[in-house]
Amino acid sequence: MLGLLADGCPRDEFPTAQFELYQLSNFQQSPMDEGVSLYLYRVVPNTTRRNLPPTVGPDGRRFRPPVPVDLYYVVSAWAQTAVKQQRLLGWTIRTLEDLPILPSGLLNNFGPEPEIFHPGETVELTLDSLTLTDWNNLWSTTKASPPLSVGYIARMIFIESSMAMAELPEVQTREFGLGKKQ
């Protein structure tokens, strides 16, 4: 998401905007002057596709099935004035909503590791409304003034296994011994 935003940022409107991944301590320190931060605050198993088949590597080896997860983010806008902060958050929401399904080419181009996503793999971005309780729990831990923020969910992120499955010979015969006296 940050790469997409940084690449499409209208520099005439937001000339010094930065796009950074934040952790909790970044909110407690002095945050950026202008830009957008992305804070991962929750990871949940995606229950819509739990029984995935094993993955097959380029060499034909089979690996344990991936674990699908949903990532919950807080996207915050930072600026020196309220007007600029609101415009920056509005532009961010519009940009993310214009491309709600991120294809593997885009993910690999802007991601931290090249070629981490397989061809055909996508990530769906969904605008999320956090409850007041969620917001309160989130910002009470920082002891900082909450920035202008919105929630997003990145759905169906596959965490793949590096554990190869045992290659066993195929079954030749099947005898259960049912009905036979022992």
Secondary structure as GFF3:
##gff-version 3
##sequence-region A 1 182
A	DSSP	alpha_helix	2	8	.	.	.	ID=ss1
A	DSSP	beta_strand	18	22	.	.	.	ID=ss2
A	DSSP	alpha_helix	24	28	.	.	.	ID=ss3
A	DSSP	beta_strand	35	45	.	.	.	ID=ss4
A	DSSP	beta_strand	55	56	.	.	.	ID=ss5
A	DSSP	beta_strand	62	63	.	.	.	ID=ss6
A	DSSP	beta_strand	67	78	.	.	.	ID=ss7
A	DSSP	alpha_helix	82	98	.	.	.	ID=ss8
A	DSSP	beta_strand	101	103	.	.	.	ID=ss9
A	DSSP	alpha_helix	104	110	.	.	.	ID=ss10
A	DSSP	beta_strand	122	128	.	.	.	ID=ss11
A	DSSP	alpha_helix	132	140	.	.	.	ID=ss12
A	DSSP	beta_strand	148	159	.	.	.	ID=ss13
###
